[in-house]
Amino acid sequence: MNAFLRRFYFVLVGLFLSAPLIVVAGVSVNEKQTLAFPPQGFSLSWYADIFTDAGWRDALLASLVLAILSAALAVSIALPLAWFLWRRIAPWANIFQLLGIAPFTLPPVITALGLLTFWATTGFYGQPWTAVISHAIFFVTLPLVTLSLGFSAIDRSLVEAAATMGADDRTIFRTVVLPLITPYLVSGYAFAFVLSLNEYIVAYMTVGFTMETLPIKIFNALRYGYTPTMASVTVLFVMLAAVIYSLIARYGDLLKLLGANSEEKA
């Protein structure tokens, strides 16, 4: 009986959490231009609009380019920082770790306002590349955390053995360290990519009047009325995030990425 109640409870929780997505998915297949639920008729034309309508297509491309570049930059910042923190065990080194996680721990609107002020002061406000840098700074925490976990899982005796055999730091990193942290590198990039794809406030504060990402496009489109295309974009984002996280869970050892060591898993 207890097992039945437990399963029933989790089913209710699952339905409660998935209810908004079910409603949005239903709205996205309305035949007419309405946000009615249950859907009135059935049509997938709103999904086609994402790729055929020039406005939505340009917003999709802008979001993808921004997410790809900002995630790559975030990893490029996090990798040497995590490597430095792992090699230099000193109390003062924690300052750099705090700087790395600070942007993500602050309220997004505070970070966005700070970035807006900085870019406006320097005269670069509205340039597309400022959104790339801003997102990279905002999401650098994610690859920094995953890479820190990856470095902490490395047996230091492997590095010492490579050094004893004459390998320099560059060779050790390329032949020993990099293969071991690759899953953490990929997962950190994936986390930053998905969140950058969905982020609104930082992008709006930096380039909202000169470039439309999909989240900005949705909010701007609300001024002119509701359309199921907005719901279609939401479902597309959720599906993309689900695929990426499923791949990480399948091939990246999710428990290990979340910080569980081999002894705890055993």
HELIX and SHEET records of a PDB file:
HELIX    1   1 ASN A    2  VAL A   27  1                                  26    
HELIX    2   2 SER A   45  THR A   52  1                                   8    
HELIX    3   3 ALA A   54  ARG A   87  1                                  34    
HELIX    4   4 PRO A   91  ALA A   93  5                                   3    
HELIX    5   5 ASN A   94  THR A  105  1                                  12    
HELIX    6   6 PRO A  108  THR A  122  1                                  15    
HELIX    7   7 PRO A  128  PHE A  139  1                                  12    
HELIX    8   8 THR A  141  SER A  152  1                                  12    
HELIX    9   9 ARG A  156  THR A  164  1                                   9    
HELIX   10  10 ASP A  169  ILE A  172  1                                   4    
HELIX   11  11 PHE A  173  VAL A  177  3                                   5    
HELIX   12  12 LEU A  178  ASN A  198  1                                  21    
HELIX   13  13 ILE A  201  VAL A  207  1                                   7    
HELIX   14  14 LEU A  214  ALA A  221  1                                   8    
HELIX   15  15 LEU A  222  TYR A  224  5                                   3    
HELIX   16  16 PRO A  228  TYR A  251  1                                  24    
HELIX   17  17 LEU A  254  LEU A  257  1                                   4    
HELIX   18  18 SER A  262  LYS A  265  1                                   4    
END                                                                             
